[in-house]
Amino acid sequence: MTLYDYKCDGCGVRFEQDHPMSAPPVRVCPECGAEKVRKILSTGGVQIAGSRPSPSAAPPPCASGGCAGGMCGLG
Ligand SMILES: [Zn+2]
């Protein structure tokens, strides 16, 4: 079973439903009965781009205290 997040565009309710991937997605809202339910991205395991700093953003050599200001030509 896989847990899916759904949102109803009719009444705005958001709910979770777990069903096998082979099963058809939920179409009818359990709250208002409108067929305006759409599947939304689950919050589990999904990283929003830009939410974490890049691992390559290391400080330049001069900022690490390896040399005095201006002596290596980078500062
Ligand atoms: Zn609804």
PDB file of the backbone (N, CA, C, O) and the ligand in Angstrom, with CONECT records:
HET     ZN  A 101       1
ATOM      1  N   MET A   1       0.850  -1.202   0.000  1.00  0.00           N
ATOM      2  CA  MET A   1       0.000   0.000   0.000  1.00  0.00           C
ATOM      3  C   MET A   1       0.884   1.250   0.000  1.00  0.00           C
ATOM      4  O   MET A   1       1.917   1.307   0.667  1.00  0.00           O
ATOM      5  N   THR A   2       0.456   2.221  -0.748  1.00  0.00           N
ATOM      6  CA  THR A   2       1.201   3.468  -0.823  1.00  0.00           C
ATOM      7  C   THR A   2       0.303   4.611  -0.402  1.00  0.00           C
ATOM      8  O   THR A   2      -0.865   4.673  -0.784  1.00  0.00           O
ATOM      9  N   LEU A   3       0.855   5.509   0.384  1.00  0.00           N
ATOM     10  CA  LEU A   3       0.059   6.619   0.888  1.00  0.00           C
ATOM     11  C   LEU A   3       0.124   7.798  -0.078  1.00  0.00           C
ATOM     12  O   LEU A   3       1.202   8.248  -0.464  1.00  0.00           O
ATOM     13  N   TYR A   4      -1.050   8.283  -0.456  1.00  0.00           N
ATOM     14  CA  TYR A   4      -1.123   9.411  -1.369  1.00  0.00           C
ATOM     15  C   TYR A   4      -1.808  10.587  -0.692  1.00  0.00           C
ATOM     16  O   TYR A   4      -2.686  10.413   0.154  1.00  0.00           O
ATOM     17  N   ASP A   5      -1.399  11.763  -1.073  1.00  0.00           N
ATOM     18  CA  ASP A   5      -2.060  12.974  -0.599  1.00  0.00           C
ATOM     19  C   ASP A   5      -2.993  13.481  -1.691  1.00  0.00           C
ATOM     20  O   ASP A   5      -2.632  13.526  -2.867  1.00  0.00           O
ATOM     21  N   TYR A   6      -4.197  13.859  -1.278  1.00  0.00           N
ATOM     22  CA  TYR A   6      -5.168  14.397  -2.216  1.00  0.00           C
ATOM     23  C   TYR A   6      -5.675  15.732  -1.706  1.00  0.00           C
ATOM     24  O   TYR A   6      -5.663  16.014  -0.508  1.00  0.00           O
ATOM     25  N   LYS A   7      -6.119  16.538  -2.648  1.00  0.00           N
ATOM     26  CA  LYS A   7      -6.713  17.818  -2.279  1.00  0.00           C
ATOM     27  C   LYS A   7      -7.941  18.039  -3.147  1.00  0.00           C
ATOM     28  O   LYS A   7      -7.923  17.793  -4.353  1.00  0.00           O
ATOM     29  N   CYS A   8      -9.005  18.506  -2.511  1.00  0.00           N
ATOM     30  CA  CYS A   8     -10.236  18.778  -3.232  1.00  0.00           C
ATOM     31  C   CYS A   8     -10.272  20.252  -3.615  1.00  0.00           C
ATOM     32  O   CYS A   8     -10.155  21.127  -2.757  1.00  0.00           O
ATOM     33  N   ASP A   9     -10.434  20.520  -4.899  1.00  0.00           N
ATOM     34  CA  ASP A   9     -10.538  21.907  -5.347  1.00  0.00           C
ATOM     35  C   ASP A   9     -11.926  22.477  -5.085  1.00  0.00           C
ATOM     36  O   ASP A   9     -12.149  23.680  -5.216  1.00  0.00           O
ATOM     37  N   GLY A  10     -12.841  21.612  -4.719  1.00  0.00           N
ATOM     38  CA  GLY A  10     -14.197  22.081  -4.452  1.00  0.00           C
ATOM     39  C   GLY A  10     -14.320  22.729  -3.079  1.00  0.00           C
ATOM     40  O   GLY A  10     -14.767  23.870  -2.960  1.00  0.00           O
ATOM     41  N   CYS A  11     -13.923  21.996  -2.045  1.00  0.00           N
ATOM     42  CA  CYS A  11     -14.072  22.511  -0.677  1.00  0.00           C
ATOM     43  C   CYS A  11     -12.726  22.782  -0.031  1.00  0.00           C
ATOM     44  O   CYS A  11     -12.671  23.366   1.051  1.00  0.00           O
ATOM     45  N   GLY A  12     -11.642  22.370  -0.671  1.00  0.00           N
ATOM     46  CA  GLY A  12     -10.316  22.674  -0.160  1.00  0.00           C
ATOM     47  C   GLY A  12      -9.788  21.682   0.854  1.00  0.00           C
ATOM     48  O   GLY A  12      -8.694  21.860   1.389  1.00  0.00           O
ATOM     49  N   VAL A  13     -10.547  20.653   1.119  1.00  0.00           N
ATOM     50  CA  VAL A  13     -10.091  19.684   2.120  1.00  0.00           C
ATOM     51  C   VAL A  13      -8.911  18.892   1.572  1.00  0.00           C
ATOM     52  O   VAL A  13      -8.823  18.612   0.377  1.00  0.00           O
ATOM     53  N   ARG A  14      -8.022  18.547   2.466  1.00  0.00           N
ATOM     54  CA  ARG A  14      -6.861  17.748   2.092  1.00  0.00           C
ATOM     55  C   ARG A  14      -6.881  16.465   2.907  1.00  0.00           C
ATOM     56  O   ARG A  14      -7.093  16.490   4.119  1.00  0.00           O
ATOM     57  N   PHE A  15      -6.661  15.366   2.243  1.00  0.00           N
ATOM     58  CA  PHE A  15      -6.720  14.091   2.945  1.00  0.00           C
ATOM     59  C   PHE A  15      -5.715  13.125   2.350  1.00  0.00           C
ATOM     60  O   PHE A  15      -5.195  13.317   1.250  1.00  0.00           O
ATOM     61  N   GLU A  16      -5.465  12.080   3.120  1.00  0.00           N
ATOM     62  CA  GLU A  16      -4.549  11.046   2.668  1.00  0.00           C
ATOM     63  C   GLU A  16      -5.323   9.759   2.437  1.00  0.00           C
ATOM     64  O   GLU A  16      -6.280   9.441   3.143  1.00  0.00           O
ATOM     65  N   GLN A  17      -4.881   9.045   1.441  1.00  0.00           N
ATOM     66  CA  GLN A  17      -5.532   7.775   1.127  1.00  0.00           C
ATOM     67  C   GLN A  17      -4.461   6.784   0.713  1.00  0.00           C
ATOM     68  O   GLN A  17      -3.627   7.072  -0.146  1.00  0.00           O
ATOM     69  N   ASP A  18      -4.493   5.637   1.323  1.00  0.00           N
ATOM     70  CA  ASP A  18      -3.516   4.639   0.908  1.00  0.00           C
ATOM     71  C   ASP A  18      -4.189   3.547   0.107  1.00  0.00           C
ATOM     72  O   ASP A  18      -5.183   2.953   0.526  1.00  0.00           O
ATOM     73  N   HIS A  19      -3.626   3.305  -1.037  1.00  0.00           N
ATOM     74  CA  HIS A  19      -4.132   2.244  -1.906  1.00  0.00           C
ATOM     75  C   HIS A  19      -2.982   1.778  -2.775  1.00  0.00           C
ATOM     76  O   HIS A  19      -1.988   2.487  -2.933  1.00  0.00           O
ATOM     77  N   PRO A  20      -3.115   0.589  -3.339  1.00  0.00           N
ATOM     78  CA  PRO A  20      -2.031   0.102  -4.205  1.00  0.00           C
ATOM     79  C   PRO A  20      -1.849   0.988  -5.427  1.00  0.00           C
ATOM     80  O   PRO A  20      -2.773   1.668  -5.871  1.00  0.00           O
ATOM     81  N   MET A  21      -0.625   0.959  -5.961  1.00  0.00           N
ATOM     82  CA  MET A  21      -0.352   1.787  -7.132  1.00  0.00           C
ATOM     83  C   MET A  21      -1.223   1.390  -8.320  1.00  0.00           C
ATOM     84  O   MET A  21      -1.487   2.203  -9.205  1.00  0.00           O
ATOM     85  N   SER A  22      -1.665   0.138  -8.332  1.00  0.00           N
ATOM     86  CA  SER A  22      -2.457  -0.344  -9.453  1.00  0.00           C
ATOM     87  C   SER A  22      -3.899   0.136  -9.358  1.00  0.00           C
ATOM     88  O   SER A  22      -4.635   0.103 -10.344  1.00  0.00           O
ATOM     89  N   ALA A  23      -4.299   0.579  -8.174  1.00  0.00           N
ATOM     90  CA  ALA A  23      -5.673   1.032  -8.004  1.00  0.00           C
ATOM     91  C   ALA A  23      -5.839   2.421  -8.612  1.00  0.00           C
ATOM     92  O   ALA A  23      -4.891   3.205  -8.649  1.00  0.00           O
ATOM     93  N   PRO A  24      -7.040   2.722  -9.084  1.00  0.00           N
ATOM     94  CA  PRO A  24      -7.279   4.061  -9.634  1.00  0.00           C
ATOM     95  C   PRO A  24      -7.245   5.106  -8.537  1.00  0.00           C
ATOM     96  O   PRO A  24      -7.609   4.821  -7.397  1.00  0.00           O
ATOM     97  N   PRO A  25      -6.810   6.320  -8.869  1.00  0.00           N
ATOM     98  CA  PRO A  25      -6.742   7.375  -7.861  1.00  0.00           C
ATOM     99  C   PRO A  25      -8.127   7.818  -7.415  1.00  0.00           C
ATOM    100  O   PRO A  25      -9.121   7.615  -8.111  1.00  0.00           O
ATOM    101  N   VAL A  26      -8.164   8.416  -6.257  1.00  0.00           N
ATOM    102  CA  VAL A  26      -9.431   8.922  -5.725  1.00  0.00           C
ATOM    103  C   VAL A  26      -9.904  10.095  -6.582  1.00  0.00           C
ATOM    104  O   VAL A  26      -9.126  10.993  -6.904  1.00  0.00           O
ATOM    105  N   ARG A  27     -11.159  10.080  -6.940  1.00  0.00           N
ATOM    106  CA  ARG A  27     -11.701  11.161  -7.765  1.00  0.00           C
ATOM    107  C   ARG A  27     -12.760  11.967  -7.027  1.00  0.00           C
ATOM    108  O   ARG A  27     -12.895  13.172  -7.241  1.00  0.00           O
ATOM    109  N   VAL A  28     -13.503  11.302  -6.166  1.00  0.00           N
ATOM    110  CA  VAL A  28     -14.607  11.972  -5.491  1.00  0.00           C
ATOM    111  C   VAL A  28     -14.193  12.377  -4.088  1.00  0.00           C
ATOM    112  O   VAL A  28     -13.632  11.577  -3.339  1.00  0.00           O
ATOM    113  N   CYS A  29     -14.472  13.624  -3.741  1.00  0.00           N
ATOM    114  CA  CYS A  29     -14.128  14.140  -2.422  1.00  0.00           C
ATOM    115  C   CYS A  29     -14.994  13.497  -1.351  1.00  0.00           C
ATOM    116  O   CYS A  29     -16.217  13.447  -1.489  1.00  0.00           O
ATOM    117  N   PRO A  30     -14.373  13.005  -0.286  1.00  0.00           N
ATOM    118  CA  PRO A  30     -15.150  12.384   0.790  1.00  0.00           C
ATOM    119  C   PRO A  30     -15.915  13.404   1.616  1.00  0.00           C
ATOM    120  O   PRO A  30     -16.813  13.033   2.372  1.00  0.00           O
ATOM    121  N   GLU A  31     -15.581  14.676   1.489  1.00  0.00           N
ATOM    122  CA  GLU A  31     -16.233  15.705   2.282  1.00  0.00           C
ATOM    123  C   GLU A  31     -17.442  16.301   1.572  1.00  0.00           C
ATOM    124  O   GLU A  31     -18.534  16.373   2.134  1.00  0.00           O
ATOM    125  N   CYS A  32     -17.231  16.728   0.319  1.00  0.00           N
ATOM    126  CA  CYS A  32     -18.307  17.429  -0.375  1.00  0.00           C
ATOM    127  C   CYS A  32     -18.849  16.634  -1.562  1.00  0.00           C
ATOM    128  O   CYS A  32     -19.877  16.993  -2.136  1.00  0.00           O
ATOM    129  N   GLY A  33     -18.158  15.556  -1.928  1.00  0.00           N
ATOM    130  CA  GLY A  33     -18.671  14.710  -2.994  1.00  0.00           C
ATOM    131  C   GLY A  33     -18.373  15.209  -4.395  1.00  0.00           C
ATOM    132  O   GLY A  33     -18.806  14.606  -5.377  1.00  0.00           O
ATOM    133  N   ALA A  34     -17.639  16.302  -4.494  1.00  0.00           N
ATOM    134  CA  ALA A  34     -17.323  16.841  -5.811  1.00  0.00           C
ATOM    135  C   ALA A  34     -16.209  16.027  -6.463  1.00  0.00           C
ATOM    136  O   ALA A  34     -15.323  15.510  -5.783  1.00  0.00           O
ATOM    137  N   GLU A  35     -16.266  15.922  -7.766  1.00  0.00           N
ATOM    138  CA  GLU A  35     -15.210  15.212  -8.491  1.00  0.00           C
ATOM    139  C   GLU A  35     -14.108  16.191  -8.874  1.00  0.00           C
ATOM    140  O   GLU A  35     -13.758  16.341 -10.045  1.00  0.00           O
ATOM    141  N   LYS A  36     -13.580  16.842  -7.865  1.00  0.00           N
ATOM    142  CA  LYS A  36     -12.523  17.824  -8.089  1.00  0.00           C
ATOM    143  C   LYS A  36     -11.277  17.473  -7.298  1.00  0.00           C
ATOM    144  O   LYS A  36     -10.448  18.333  -7.002  1.00  0.00           O
ATOM    145  N   VAL A  37     -11.159  16.214  -6.964  1.00  0.00           N
ATOM    146  CA  VAL A  37     -10.013  15.774  -6.182  1.00  0.00           C
ATOM    147  C   VAL A  37      -8.826  15.563  -7.108  1.00  0.00           C
ATOM    148  O   VAL A  37      -8.928  14.930  -8.159  1.00  0.00           O
ATOM    149  N   ARG A  38      -7.713  16.106  -6.688  1.00  0.00           N
ATOM    150  CA  ARG A  38      -6.496  15.872  -7.462  1.00  0.00           C
ATOM    151  C   ARG A  38      -5.396  15.403  -6.529  1.00  0.00           C
ATOM    152  O   ARG A  38      -5.353  15.761  -5.352  1.00  0.00           O
ATOM    153  N   LYS A  39      -4.517  14.602  -7.081  1.00  0.00           N
ATOM    154  CA  LYS A  39      -3.420  14.058  -6.293  1.00  0.00           C
ATOM    155  C   LYS A  39      -2.318  15.103  -6.199  1.00  0.00           C
ATOM    156  O   LYS A  39      -1.945  15.718  -7.198  1.00  0.00           O
ATOM    157  N   ILE A  40      -1.810  15.296  -5.008  1.00  0.00           N
ATOM    158  CA  ILE A  40      -0.731  16.254  -4.812  1.00  0.00           C
ATOM    159  C   ILE A  40       0.512  15.504  -4.362  1.00  0.00           C
ATOM    160  O   ILE A  40       0.444  14.354  -3.929  1.00  0.00           O
ATOM    161  N   LEU A  41       1.622  16.166  -4.472  1.00  0.00           N
ATOM    162  CA  LEU A  41       2.876  15.533  -4.101  1.00  0.00           C
ATOM    163  C   LEU A  41       2.911  15.293  -2.606  1.00  0.00           C
ATOM    164  O   LEU A  41       2.610  16.180  -1.807  1.00  0.00           O
ATOM    165  N   SER A  42       3.277  14.096  -2.251  1.00  0.00           N
ATOM    166  CA  SER A  42       3.415  13.787  -0.842  1.00  0.00           C
ATOM    167  C   SER A  42       4.616  14.516  -0.256  1.00  0.00           C
ATOM    168  O   SER A  42       5.607  14.771  -0.940  1.00  0.00           O
ATOM    169  N   THR A  43       4.503  14.841   1.009  1.00  0.00           N
ATOM    170  CA  THR A  43       5.603  15.541   1.665  1.00  0.00           C
ATOM    171  C   THR A  43       6.727  14.587   2.026  1.00  0.00           C
ATOM    172  O   THR A  43       7.828  15.020   2.366  1.00  0.00           O
ATOM    173  N   GLY A  44       6.461  13.312   1.954  1.00  0.00           N
ATOM    174  CA  GLY A  44       7.480  12.346   2.360  1.00  0.00           C
ATOM    175  C   GLY A  44       8.487  12.093   1.261  1.00  0.00           C
ATOM    176  O   GLY A  44       8.117  11.652   0.173  1.00  0.00           O
ATOM    177  N   GLY A  45       9.749  12.362   1.525  1.00  0.00           N
ATOM    178  CA  GLY A  45      10.808  12.038   0.591  1.00  0.00           C
ATOM    179  C   GLY A  45      10.957  12.995  -0.560  1.00  0.00           C
ATOM    180  O   GLY A  45      11.767  12.762  -1.458  1.00  0.00           O
ATOM    181  N   VAL A  46      10.197  14.065  -0.555  1.00  0.00           N
ATOM    182  CA  VAL A  46      10.296  15.030  -1.647  1.00  0.00           C
ATOM    183  C   VAL A  46      11.045  16.259  -1.156  1.00  0.00           C
ATOM    184  O   VAL A  46      10.632  16.904  -0.192  1.00  0.00           O
ATOM    185  N   GLN A  47      12.135  16.577  -1.816  1.00  0.00           N
ATOM    186  CA  GLN A  47      12.917  17.751  -1.446  1.00  0.00           C
ATOM    187  C   GLN A  47      12.523  18.915  -2.343  1.00  0.00           C
ATOM    188  O   GLN A  47      12.539  18.793  -3.568  1.00  0.00           O
ATOM    189  N   ILE A  48      12.178  20.013  -1.751  1.00  0.00           N
ATOM    190  CA  ILE A  48      11.901  21.207  -2.533  1.00  0.00           C
ATOM    191  C   ILE A  48      13.233  21.844  -2.944  1.00  0.00           C
ATOM    192  O   ILE A  48      14.110  22.056  -2.107  1.00  0.00           O
ATOM    193  N   ALA A  49      13.372  22.142  -4.212  1.00  0.00           N
ATOM    194  CA  ALA A  49      14.624  22.697  -4.709  1.00  0.00           C
ATOM    195  C   ALA A  49      14.944  24.018  -4.017  1.00  0.00           C
ATOM    196  O   ALA A  49      14.087  24.892  -3.892  1.00  0.00           O
ATOM    197  N   GLY A  50      16.168  24.147  -3.579  1.00  0.00           N
ATOM    198  CA  GLY A  50      16.606  25.382  -2.948  1.00  0.00           C
ATOM    199  C   GLY A  50      16.357  25.432  -1.456  1.00  0.00           C
ATOM    200  O   GLY A  50      16.628  26.449  -0.817  1.00  0.00           O
ATOM    201  N   SER A  51      15.845  24.347  -0.888  1.00  0.00           N
ATOM    202  CA  SER A  51      15.549  24.368   0.536  1.00  0.00           C
ATOM    203  C   SER A  51      16.778  24.039   1.372  1.00  0.00           C
ATOM    204  O   SER A  51      16.764  24.191   2.593  1.00  0.00           O
ATOM    205  N   ARG A  52      17.813  23.600   0.728  1.00  0.00           N
ATOM    206  CA  ARG A  52      19.016  23.302   1.501  1.00  0.00           C
ATOM    207  C   ARG A  52      20.236  23.882   0.771  1.00  0.00           C
ATOM    208  O   ARG A  52      20.229  23.987  -0.455  1.00  0.00           O
ATOM    209  N   PRO A  53      21.263  24.251   1.506  1.00  0.00           N
ATOM    210  CA  PRO A  53      22.433  24.858   0.872  1.00  0.00           C
ATOM    211  C   PRO A  53      23.183  23.850   0.018  1.00  0.00           C
ATOM    212  O   PRO A  53      23.168  22.649   0.288  1.00  0.00           O
ATOM    213  N   SER A  54      23.827  24.350  -0.998  1.00  0.00           N
ATOM    214  CA  SER A  54      24.585  23.477  -1.886  1.00  0.00           C
ATOM    215  C   SER A  54      25.812  22.940  -1.174  1.00  0.00           C
ATOM    216  O   SER A  54      26.502  23.696  -0.490  1.00  0.00           O
ATOM    217  N   PRO A  55      26.102  21.655  -1.315  1.00  0.00           N
ATOM    218  CA  PRO A  55      27.280  21.075  -0.655  1.00  0.00           C
ATOM    219  C   PRO A  55      28.590  21.619  -1.213  1.00  0.00           C
ATOM    220  O   PRO A  55      29.638  21.496  -0.579  1.00  0.00           O
ATOM    221  N   SER A  56      28.531  22.216  -2.394  1.00  0.00           N
ATOM    222  CA  SER A  56      29.755  22.728  -3.006  1.00  0.00           C
ATOM    223  C   SER A  56      30.056  24.162  -2.574  1.00  0.00           C
ATOM    224  O   SER A  56      31.050  24.743  -3.008  1.00  0.00           O
ATOM    225  N   ALA A  57      29.212  24.729  -1.728  1.00  0.00           N
ATOM    226  CA  ALA A  57      29.400  26.113  -1.312  1.00  0.00           C
ATOM    227  C   ALA A  57      30.412  26.183  -0.166  1.00  0.00           C
ATOM    228  O   ALA A  57      30.070  26.576   0.950  1.00  0.00           O
ATOM    229  N   ALA A  58      31.628  25.809  -0.444  1.00  0.00           N
ATOM    230  CA  ALA A  58      32.678  25.876   0.565  1.00  0.00           C
ATOM    231  C   ALA A  58      33.301  27.265   0.556  1.00  0.00           C
ATOM    232  O   ALA A  58      33.334  27.932  -0.479  1.00  0.00           O
ATOM    233  N   PRO A  59      33.792  27.696   1.708  1.00  0.00           N
ATOM    234  CA  PRO A  59      34.427  29.016   1.763  1.00  0.00           C
ATOM    235  C   PRO A  59      35.716  29.026   0.954  1.00  0.00           C
ATOM    236  O   PRO A  59      36.372  27.991   0.836  1.00  0.00           O
ATOM    237  N   PRO A  60      36.091  30.158   0.400  1.00  0.00           N
ATOM    238  CA  PRO A  60      37.350  30.241  -0.351  1.00  0.00           C
ATOM    239  C   PRO A  60      38.531  30.017   0.581  1.00  0.00           C
ATOM    240  O   PRO A  60      38.412  30.218   1.790  1.00  0.00           O
ATOM    241  N   PRO A  61      39.670  29.602   0.033  1.00  0.00           N
ATOM    242  CA  PRO A  61      40.849  29.275   0.851  1.00  0.00           C
ATOM    243  C   PRO A  61      41.256  30.410   1.786  1.00  0.00           C
ATOM    244  O   PRO A  61      41.652  30.161   2.925  1.00  0.00           O
ATOM    245  N   CYS A  62      41.162  31.629   1.326  1.00  0.00           N
ATOM    246  CA  CYS A  62      41.600  32.740   2.140  1.00  0.00           C
ATOM    247  C   CYS A  62      40.754  32.917   3.391  1.00  0.00           C
ATOM    248  O   CYS A  62      41.238  33.425   4.403  1.00  0.00           O
ATOM    249  N   ALA A  63      39.462  32.492   3.325  1.00  0.00           N
ATOM    250  CA  ALA A  63      38.587  32.691   4.469  1.00  0.00           C
ATOM    251  C   ALA A  63      38.822  31.654   5.562  1.00  0.00           C
ATOM    252  O   ALA A  63      38.309  31.800   6.671  1.00  0.00           O
ATOM    253  N   SER A  64      39.583  30.620   5.266  1.00  0.00           N
ATOM    254  CA  SER A  64      39.801  29.572   6.252  1.00  0.00           C
ATOM    255  C   SER A  64      40.980  29.880   7.166  1.00  0.00           C
ATOM    256  O   SER A  64      41.296  29.074   8.042  1.00  0.00           O
ATOM    257  N   GLY A  65      41.632  31.010   6.989  1.00  0.00           N
ATOM    258  CA  GLY A  65      42.719  31.393   7.869  1.00  0.00           C
ATOM    259  C   GLY A  65      44.053  30.828   7.448  1.00  0.00           C
ATOM    260  O   GLY A  65      45.014  30.873   8.217  1.00  0.00           O
ATOM    261  N   GLY A  66      44.134  30.292   6.234  1.00  0.00           N
ATOM    262  CA  GLY A  66      45.385  29.683   5.775  1.00  0.00           C
ATOM    263  C   GLY A  66      46.425  30.711   5.389  1.00  0.00           C
ATOM    264  O   GLY A  66      47.616  30.403   5.351  1.00  0.00           O
ATOM    265  N   CYS A  67      45.992  31.936   5.100  1.00  0.00           N
ATOM    266  CA  CYS A  67      46.941  32.955   4.706  1.00  0.00           C
ATOM    267  C   CYS A  67      46.489  34.323   5.188  1.00  0.00           C
ATOM    268  O   CYS A  67      45.310  34.520   5.481  1.00  0.00           O
ATOM    269  N   ALA A  68      47.382  35.235   5.271  1.00  0.00           N
ATOM    270  CA  ALA A  68      47.016  36.577   5.687  1.00  0.00           C
ATOM    271  C   ALA A  68      46.368  37.306   4.515  1.00  0.00           C
ATOM    272  O   ALA A  68      46.549  36.925   3.358  1.00  0.00           O
ATOM    273  N   GLY A  69      45.624  38.338   4.820  1.00  0.00           N
ATOM    274  CA  GLY A  69      44.882  39.041   3.792  1.00  0.00           C
ATOM    275  C   GLY A  69      45.767  39.570   2.664  1.00  0.00           C
ATOM    276  O   GLY A  69      46.709  40.323   2.912  1.00  0.00           O
ATOM    277  N   GLY A  70      45.470  39.183   1.447  1.00  0.00           N
ATOM    278  CA  GLY A  70      46.168  39.727   0.278  1.00  0.00           C
ATOM    279  C   GLY A  70      47.434  38.989  -0.082  1.00  0.00           C
ATOM    280  O   GLY A  70      47.964  39.204  -1.172  1.00  0.00           O
ATOM    281  N   MET A  71      47.950  38.123   0.785  1.00  0.00           N
ATOM    282  CA  MET A  71      49.254  37.502   0.497  1.00  0.00           C
ATOM    283  C   MET A  71      49.167  36.439  -0.599  1.00  0.00           C
ATOM    284  O   MET A  71      50.146  36.210  -1.309  1.00  0.00           O
ATOM    285  N   CYS A  72      48.013  35.790  -0.748  1.00  0.00           N
ATOM    286  CA  CYS A  72      47.910  34.736  -1.745  1.00  0.00           C
ATOM    287  C   CYS A  72      47.308  35.236  -3.059  1.00  0.00           C
ATOM    288  O   CYS A  72      47.212  34.488  -4.032  1.00  0.00           O
ATOM    289  N   GLY A  73      46.918  36.468  -3.075  1.00  0.00           N
ATOM    290  CA  GLY A  73      46.394  37.013  -4.300  1.00  0.00           C
ATOM    291  C   GLY A  73      44.897  36.776  -4.484  1.00  0.00           C
ATOM    292  O   GLY A  73      44.298  37.294  -5.426  1.00  0.00           O
ATOM    293  N   LEU A  74      44.299  36.005  -3.600  1.00  0.00           N
ATOM    294  CA  LEU A  74      42.875  35.752  -3.727  1.00  0.00           C
ATOM    295  C   LEU A  74      42.051  36.711  -2.893  1.00  0.00           C
ATOM    296  O   LEU A  74      40.856  36.889  -3.131  1.00  0.00           O
ATOM    297  N   GLY A  75      42.686  37.321  -1.924  1.00  0.00           N
ATOM    298  CA  GLY A  75      41.932  38.172  -1.038  1.00  0.00           C
ATOM    299  C   GLY A  75      41.993  39.594  -1.505  1.00  0.00           C
ATOM    300  O   GLY A  75      41.408  40.476  -0.877  1.00  0.00           O
TER     301      GLY A  75
HETATM  302 ZN    ZN A 101     -14.449  18.582  -1.386  1.00  0.00          ZN2+
END
